[in-house]
Amino acid sequence: MDRLVPRSLSAWTLGLWRDVLFPGPSSAVQAPGRALVVLVLLLLPAVILYPGLDYRLLEPDESRYAEIPREMLARGEWVVPTLQGEPYLDKPPLFYWLVMASYQVFGVHDWAARLVPAVAAHLTILLVYLLGRRSLGATPALVAALVLALAPGFASVARLLILDGLLAMLVTLAALAAFEAVRGDRLRWGWWLLAAVASGLGVLTKGPIALVLLVPPLWMYRRLSGRGVSPGWRGWLLFGLVVMAIALPWYVALASRLPGFVRYFFWEHNLQRFLAPGMHVRGIWFYVPVLALMLLPGSLLLLPASRFLLGSGDAEKRSPELGYHLLLGFWCVGFFTLSSCKLPTYILPALPFFCLALGYFLVLSGRHRGRGVRCAAVASFLIVVVGHSLALPWYAAYRSPMSRPGEILAMCADRETPIVCYPRNCDSIAFYLARDDLRVYRSKEIEELRTLVRTQPRTVILCTHRHSLAGLRQLLPPEVRVVREMRLGLADIPGVPKRLMKPLARLLGETALGLSDLAVIEAPGWREAARGAGSKLVQHAEVGAVESDDGDDDE
């Protein structure tokens, strides 16, 4: 009897995994995918993902990721991402390169930019079926692909102009290919190289997180299940060399041009952002409701799926392959739960693996044939199609900084007149006006802004906070004056009673996304102010030159 009692935490964990949670036989199936199924998965997601991509850019993320590749393409720049002419070092360039390629083929349009994440989402759905069927079987993989395609949380979020949809596709490819490489009695080098290539591209998309989401769960699966083959040091060495061959040239090229990039990107933007409370701080349970919402309508099956996963009666149906996919999903959610910085889109790479587990459960339990599941699928399809074709375009136009394009163009058309964003960027204006010379002044830089408006005959200021203009009025120099204002307050919605507009405004917002007011500033005495500012700049430059020379001598 004592031999049946685990004598260590490690032995208990292995016993729980192998004998309780996933004791069933392997569900691996090598049958080729059916052409009709592939055709369905080409057409159905296309109906969901591609129509209605031409709505206004959403601030701040979509406008930023449309403007950066537009500026890079206009400048012929492929190494240094730029935003308003300044280096933007937060993210690697693969997503920008793909959007630039789309611009070159289709022209610079918002829909051309969104085509990149839409295609990535479509490829993710295809990968769930084409590679998922090898480990879970053809029918579970098909159901999983349909669950993923019909989940509004995936179909709507993954096609937004953000990096997470492309990262989710590459992580899905890397994780499924790596599993095919190691789950036999010998390492399959072709699959292993494919996983390395996908990981390298993932590092070029969003940095080392692509490796973090793959390597630990792959190692944990082998350790817990005791199945498959270890890649060994040769396999991991080759994997690392392939990743570096793909990703390292750009990192080295950028670091050679901007030496501060390495510290900023790896230490400040990745490690410190993960560890230190700063932006987007959320509680530890933040991703529980987010995941439930993203997996709808599949998350409605949480209770029966939990009984299937934990009940002893279904133990022999739970294969080790099911455990691998669950491990990938929970690892992704758990990792970002530990991060101090949390955004809902971060867990997008977990959804394909949870959908594979849901597809397996639905088929093994026979629920995929039920009327309730089919009705939920049809309802979800209609919700997504209506949302993409009507609701989202309306909302984007209603909240867009370009909601009144004629007036904005009239105020901003003169390229000799500087446009200032205060106190944050408004990249939608830059994108739709095709300008990369917008200047951004934070609250702490108010003296520089005061100098600018004194020395220019006319300045357009984009106030990006609802109280910015009121505060700015008190801080502007007395010799300048505001000659024109435009409030981007939201209009009443036709058919909505006025008594409901106030609470609705709290939900939708009171002004455009990322832009509250436009103000035109004129300075009658700008010539004298410019001459005075110019002489000060000359004196400053001369002092700076002397100081620079002294510094060189010291070196």
C-alpha positions in Angstrom: 0.0 0.0 0.0 2.9 2.4 0.8 4.2 1.9 -2.7 1.0 3.5 -4.1 1.4 6.6 -2.1 3.6 9.3 -3.8 6.6 10.0 -1.7 7.4 13.5 -3.2 5.6 16.5 -4.7 7.1 15.6 -8.0 5.8 12.0 -7.9 2.4 13.3 -6.9 2.3 15.8 -9.7 3.3 13.1 -12.3 0.7 10.7 -10.9 -2.0 13.4 -11.1 -1.2 14.2 -14.7 -0.7 10.7 -16.0 -3.1 8.6 -14.0 -5.9 11.0 -13.1 -6.1 13.9 -15.6 -4.9 12.4 -18.9 -4.6 8.6 -18.6 -6.3 7.9 -22.0 -4.6 6.5 -25.1 -3.1 8.8 -27.7 -5.6 10.4 -30.0 -3.1 11.0 -32.8 -4.5 10.7 -36.3 -2.4 10.9 -39.5 -5.3 11.1 -41.9 -5.1 13.9 -44.5 -7.5 16.8 -44.3 -10.6 16.6 -46.5 -10.8 19.1 -49.4 -14.4 20.0 -48.6 -13.6 20.8 -45.0 -10.6 23.0 -46.1 -12.9 24.7 -48.5 -15.4 25.4 -45.7 -12.6 26.8 -43.6 -11.5 29.0 -46.4 -15.0 30.4 -47.1 -16.7 30.7 -43.7 -13.9 32.7 -42.0 -13.5 34.9 -45.1 -17.2 35.9 -44.8 -16.5 36.9 -41.2 -13.1 38.5 -41.4 -12.7 40.4 -44.7 -15.9 42.4 -45.2 -16.1 45.8 -43.5 -12.3 46.4 -43.0 -12.6 50.0 -44.2 -13.9 51.7 -41.0 -12.1 54.6 -39.3 -9.0 53.8 -37.3 -9.5 53.3 -33.6 -7.3 55.4 -31.3 -4.7 54.9 -30.0 -3.5 51.5 -31.1 -4.9 51.1 -34.6 -3.9 54.6 -35.7 -0.4 54.1 -34.4 0.1 50.8 -36.2 -1.2 52.2 -39.4 0.9 55.4 -39.2 4.3 53.8 -38.4 4.4 51.7 -41.6 3.1 54.6 -43.6 6.0 56.7 -42.5 8.5 54.0 -43.0 7.3 53.4 -46.5 7.3 57.1 -47.4 10.8 57.4 -46.1 12.1 54.1 -47.6 13.1 53.1 -44.1 13.1 49.4 -43.2 15.2 49.3 -40.0 14.1 52.1 -37.7 10.3 52.3 -37.1 9.3 55.9 -36.8 6.2 57.7 -35.5 5.9 61.4 -36.3 9.5 61.3 -37.5 10.8 60.0 -34.2 12.1 56.5 -33.6 9.4 54.2 -32.1 11.3 51.4 -30.4 8.5 49.6 -28.5 8.0 46.7 -31.0 10.0 44.8 -33.7 9.3 45.4 -37.3 7.7 42.3 -38.9 4.1 43.6 -38.5 5.2 46.9 -39.9 6.9 45.2 -42.9 3.8 43.2 -43.7 1.6 46.4 -43.6 4.1 48.2 -45.7 3.9 45.4 -48.3 0.1 45.6 -48.2 0.3 49.4 -48.8 2.6 48.8 -51.8 0.1 46.4 -53.3 -3.2 48.0 -52.5 -2.3 51.6 -51.6 -2.2 53.4 -48.2 -5.7 52.7 -46.8 -7.0 51.7 -43.4 -8.5 48.6 -44.9 -5.1 47.6 -46.5 -3.5 47.8 -43.1 -6.2 45.7 -41.5 -5.8 43.1 -44.2 -2.6 41.9 -42.5 -4.2 40.9 -39.1 -7.3 39.5 -40.9 -5.2 37.2 -43.0 -3.3 36.2 -39.8 -6.5 35.3 -38.0 -7.7 33.3 -41.0 -4.4 31.4 -41.1 -4.8 30.7 -37.4 -8.2 29.0 -38.0 -6.7 26.9 -40.8 -3.8 25.9 -38.6 -6.1 24.8 -35.8 -7.7 22.3 -38.2 -4.7 21.3 -40.4 -2.3 20.7 -37.6 -4.7 20.2 -34.7 -6.2 17.1 -36.4 -2.8 15.4 -36.3 -2.9 15.3 -32.5 -6.7 15.3 -31.7 -8.3 13.9 -34.8 -10.1 15.4 -37.8 -13.5 15.9 -36.3 -12.4 17.5 -33.0 -10.0 19.8 -35.0 -12.8 20.8 -37.4 -15.1 21.7 -34.5 -12.3 23.5 -32.8 -11.6 25.6 -35.9 -15.3 26.5 -36.2 -15.5 27.4 -32.5 -12.5 29.7 -33.0 -13.9 31.3 -36.2 -17.3 31.9 -34.6 -16.0 33.3 -31.3 -16.6 37.1 -31.4 -13.7 37.6 -29.0 -11.3 36.1 -31.5 -12.8 37.0 -34.8 -13.3 40.7 -33.8 -10.1 41.2 -31.8 -7.7 39.3 -33.9 -8.4 41.3 -37.0 -7.9 44.6 -35.3 -4.8 46.5 -36.4 -2.7 45.3 -33.5 0.2 42.9 -33.2 -1.5 40.2 -31.1 -3.3 38.5 -34.0 -0.1 37.9 -35.9 1.6 36.8 -32.8 -1.2 34.3 -32.1 -0.8 32.8 -35.5 2.9 32.4 -35.2 2.7 30.9 -31.7 0.0 28.5 -32.9 2.2 27.4 -35.7 5.3 27.1 -33.5 3.5 25.1 -30.7 1.7 22.7 -33.0 4.8 22.1 -35.2 7.0 21.6 -32.2 4.6 19.0 -30.8 4.6 17.1 -34.1 8.4 17.2 -33.9 8.8 15.7 -30.4 5.8 13.4 -29.9 7.2 10.4 -31.7 10.0 8.1 -30.9 12.5 10.3 -32.7 12.8 14.0 -33.4 11.2 15.0 -36.7 13.6 17.7 -38.0 11.3 19.2 -40.6 8.6 20.0 -38.0 11.3 21.2 -35.5 12.8 23.6 -38.1 9.2 24.8 -38.9 8.7 25.6 -35.2 12.0 27.4 -35.0 11.1 29.5 -38.1 7.7 30.4 -36.6 9.4 31.3 -33.3 12.0 33.5 -35.0 9.2 35.4 -36.8 7.4 35.7 -33.5 10.5 37.3 -32.0 10.4 39.7 -34.9 6.8 40.5 -34.2 6.7 41.1 -30.5 10.0 40.2 -29.0 11.0 37.2 -26.7 7.4 36.6 -25.6 7.1 34.3 -28.6 9.7 31.9 -27.0 8.2 32.3 -23.5 4.8 31.1 -24.7 6.3 28.0 -26.4 9.4 26.6 -24.6 8.2 26.2 -21.0 4.9 24.4 -21.8 6.7 22.1 -24.3 9.2 21.2 -21.7 6.5 20.8 -19.0 4.5 18.5 -21.3 7.5 16.1 -21.7 8.2 16.2 -18.0 4.7 15.5 -17.0 3.6 13.0 -19.6 6.8 11.1 -20.0 6.0 10.8 -23.7 7.9 11.8 -26.8 11.5 12.5 -27.5 13.8 15.2 -26.1 15.3 17.5 -28.8 18.6 17.2 -27.0 21.3 19.8 -27.0 21.8 19.5 -30.8 18.1 20.1 -31.4 17.9 23.1 -29.1 21.1 24.5 -30.5 19.7 24.3 -34.1 16.4 25.8 -32.8 18.3 28.7 -31.3 20.5 29.3 -34.3 17.4 29.4 -36.6 15.6 31.9 -34.3 18.7 34.1 -34.2 19.3 33.9 -38.0 15.8 35.3 -38.5 15.5 37.8 -35.7 19.1 38.9 -34.8 20.0 40.8 -38.0 17.4 43.4 -37.4 18.1 43.8 -33.7 21.8 44.2 -34.5 21.1 46.7 -37.3 18.9 48.8 -35.1 21.3 48.7 -32.1 24.2 49.8 -34.3 22.2 52.9 -35.3 20.5 53.6 -32.0 22.8 52.2 -29.2 20.2 52.9 -26.5 17.7 50.5 -28.1 18.9 47.3 -26.4 18.5 48.6 -22.9 15.2 50.3 -23.7 13.6 47.4 -25.5 14.7 44.4 -23.4 15.1 46.0 -20.0 12.6 48.8 -19.8 9.9 47.8 -22.2 9.9 44.1 -21.6 11.4 43.1 -18.2 10.5 46.2 -16.2 7.1 46.4 -17.7 6.4 42.8 -16.7 7.8 43.2 -13.1 7.2 46.8 -12.1 3.7 48.3 -11.6 3.2 51.0 -14.2 0.8 51.0 -17.1 -2.4 48.9 -17.3 -2.2 47.6 -13.8 -5.0 45.1 -13.2 -5.9 42.6 -10.4 -4.9 39.0 -10.4 -8.4 37.9 -11.5 -8.5 40.2 -14.5 -8.2 37.5 -17.1 -10.9 35.3 -15.7 -13.8 37.3 -17.1 -11.8 38.4 -20.2 -11.2 34.8 -21.1 -14.8 33.9 -20.6 -15.9 36.7 -22.8 -13.4 36.0 -25.5 -14.4 32.3 -25.7 -18.1 32.9 -26.0 -20.3 31.1 -26.8 -17.9 28.2 -26.0 -17.4 29.4 -22.4 -21.0 28.6 -21.7 -19.9 25.0 -21.7 -17.5 25.6 -18.7 -19.4 23.4 -16.2 -19.8 20.3 -18.4 -16.3 20.7 -19.8 -14.9 20.8 -16.3 -16.8 17.6 -15.4 -15.4 16.0 -18.5 -11.9 17.1 -17.5 -12.1 16.2 -13.8 -14.6 13.4 -13.7 -13.4 9.8 -13.2 -16.1 8.4 -15.6 -14.4 10.2 -18.6 -10.8 9.6 -17.6 -10.1 7.1 -20.4 -11.3 9.6 -23.0 -8.8 12.3 -22.0 -5.7 11.9 -24.1 -2.2 13.2 -23.4 -2.6 15.5 -26.5 -5.5 17.2 -24.9 -3.3 17.9 -21.9 -0.7 19.6 -24.1 -3.2 22.0 -25.6 -4.6 22.9 -22.2 -1.1 23.3 -20.9 -0.4 25.8 -23.7 -3.6 27.8 -23.0 -3.3 27.9 -19.2 0.4 28.8 -19.4 -0.3 31.8 -21.6 -3.1 33.1 -19.3 -1.0 32.3 -16.2 2.1 34.1 -17.5 0.3 37.3 -18.3 -1.6 37.1 -15.0 1.7 37.4 -13.2 2.6 40.4 -15.2 2.0 43.8 -13.7 0.9 45.1 -17.1 -2.3 43.5 -18.4 -4.3 44.1 -21.5 -7.2 41.9 -22.8 -5.5 41.2 -26.1 -2.4 39.7 -24.5 -4.1 36.3 -24.1 -5.2 36.1 -27.7 -2.5 33.4 -28.4 -4.2 31.1 -25.8 -7.5 31.0 -27.6 -6.6 28.5 -30.4 -5.5 26.0 -27.8 -8.5 26.4 -25.6 -10.7 26.0 -28.7 -8.9 22.7 -29.6 -9.7 21.5 -26.1 -13.3 22.6 -26.5 -13.6 20.9 -29.9 -12.2 17.6 -28.4 -14.7 17.8 -25.5 -17.7 18.5 -27.8 -16.9 15.6 -30.1 -16.0 13.1 -27.3 -19.1 14.0 -25.4 -21.3 14.0 -28.5 -22.5 17.6 -27.8 -21.3 18.9 -31.2 -24.5 17.3 -32.7 -26.8 19.0 -30.2 -29.4 21.6 -31.2 -28.2 24.0 -28.6 -24.6 24.0 -29.9 -25.8 24.5 -33.5 -28.2 27.4 -32.5 -25.3 29.0 -30.5 -23.1 28.7 -33.6 -25.6 30.3 -35.9 -26.3 33.1 -33.4 -22.6 33.8 -32.9 -22.1 33.9 -36.7 -24.9 36.5 -37.1 -23.6 38.6 -34.2 -20.1 38.7 -35.7 -21.3 39.5 -39.2 -23.6 42.2 -38.1 -21.0 43.6 -35.7 -18.3 43.7 -38.4 -20.5 45.1 -41.2 -22.6 47.6 -39.2 -21.9 48.1 -35.5 -18.1 48.5 -35.5 -18.0 50.8 -38.6 -20.7 53.0 -37.0 -18.9 53.2 -33.7 -15.5 53.9 -35.3 -17.0 56.7 -37.4 -18.9 58.1 -34.4 -15.9 58.2 -32.2 -13.2 59.0 -34.8 -11.1 62.1 -34.6 -11.9 62.4 -38.3 -15.6 62.4 -37.7 -15.8 65.9 -39.2 -13.2 65.6 -42.0 -14.1 68.7 -43.9 -13.6 71.1 -41.0 -10.4 69.3 -39.8 -8.9 69.4 -43.3 -9.8 73.1 -43.6 -7.9 73.8 -40.3 -5.0 71.5 -41.0 -4.5 71.7 -44.7 -1.6 74.3 -44.7 1.6 72.3 -44.4 3.5 75.4 -43.4 1.4 75.6 -40.2 2.7 73.4 -37.4 0.2 70.9 -35.9 0.7 70.2 -32.2 -0.7 67.3 -30.2 -1.2 68.2 -26.5 -0.6 66.2 -24.3 -0.7 62.9 -26.2 -0.5 61.7 -29.8 -3.4 61.7 -32.2 -2.1 59.5 -35.0 -5.4 59.2 -36.8 -5.0 62.8 -38.0 -1.5 62.1 -39.1 -2.5 59.1 -41.1 -5.5 60.5 -42.8 -3.7 63.8 -43.6 -0.5 61.9 -44.6 1.6 64.0 -42.4 4.6 62.9 -40.3 5.5 66.3 -38.8 3.0 66.5 -36.0 4.7 67.6 -32.8 3.8 66.2 -29.4 4.2 68.2 -26.2 3.5 66.7 -22.8 2.4 68.7 -19.8 5.9 68.9 -18.5 7.0 70.4 -21.9 4.7 73.4 -21.7 7.5 75.9 -21.9 8.6 74.5 -25.2 5.0 74.8 -26.4 4.8 78.4 -25.3 7.9 79.2 -27.2 6.6 77.5 -30.3 3.3 79.4 -30.4 5.1 82.7 -29.8 7.4 82.1 -32.8 4.8 80.9 -35.4 2.2 83.1 -37.1 -0.3 80.3 -36.8 -0.4 77.0 -34.9 -3.0 74.3 -34.8 -3.3 72.4 -31.5 -5.0 69.1 -31.2 -6.1 68.8 -27.6 -6.2 65.1 -26.8 -7.8 65.2 -23.3 -11.2 66.6 -22.6 -9.8 69.2 -20.2 -6.7 70.1 -22.2 -8.0 73.2 -23.9 -9.3 74.7 -20.7 -6.0 74.2 -19.0 -4.0 75.4 -22.0 -5.9 78.7 -22.1 -4.4 79.5 -18.7 -0.9 78.5 -19.8 -0.6 80.2 -23.2 1.5 83.4 -23.4 -0.7 86.6 -23.1 0.4 87.9 -26.5 -1.1 85.0 -28.5 -4.8 84.4 -29.0 -7.1 81.6 -29.9 -8.8 82.6 -33.1 -10.8 79.4 -33.8 -12.0 76.4 -31.8 -13.7 73.2 -32.7 -15.2 70.9 -30.0 -15.4 67.2 -31.1 -18.2 66.4 -28.8 -20.4 63.5 -29.8 -23.7 64.2 -31.5 -26.9 62.8 -30.3 -27.7 59.4 -31.8 -30.8 59.5 -34.0 -33.7 57.7 -32.4 -32.2 57.7 -29.0 -34.2 59.8 -26.5 -32.3 62.7 -24.9 -32.8 61.3 -21.4 -30.9 58.2 -22.4 -28.0 60.1 -24.2 -26.4 61.2 -20.9 -25.9 57.7 -19.5 -25.0 56.4 -23.0 -22.4 59.1 -23.3 -20.8 57.8 -20.1 -20.5 54.4 -21.8 -19.4 55.6 -25.3 -17.5 58.6 -24.2 -18.1 62.4 -24.5 -15.7 63.2 -27.3 -13.9 61.5 -30.1 -11.4 58.8 -29.3 -8.1 60.5 -28.6 -9.2 64.0 -29.6 -11.4 66.5 -27.7 -10.8 69.9 -29.2 -9.0 71.7 -32.0 -7.7 75.2 -31.5 -6.0 77.6 -33.9 -3.5 79.9 -32.2 -2.2 83.1 -33.8 0.7 85.3 -32.6 0.7 88.9 -33.9 4.3 89.5 -32.8 5.7 86.3 -34.0 8.5 87.8 -36.0 10.1 89.6 -33.1 9.6 86.5 -30.9 11.2 84.3 -33.5 14.2 86.6 -33.8 14.6 86.6 -30.0 14.2 82.8 -29.8 16.6 82.4 -32.7 19.4 84.4 -31.0 18.9 82.4 -27.9 19.2 79.2 -29.9 22.4 80.4 -31.5 23.9 81.3 -28.1 22.8 77.9 -26.8 24.3 76.1 -29.8 27.6 77.9 -29.4 27.8 77.0 -25.7 26.8 73.5 -26.5 29.5 73.3 -29.2 32.2 74.4 -26.7 30.9 71.9 -24.1 30.9 69.1 -26.7 34.5 70.0 -27.7 35.5 69.9 -24.0 33.9 66.5 -23.7 35.7 65.1 -26.7 39.0 66.4 -25.3 38.3 64.7 -22.0 37.7 61.4 -23.8 
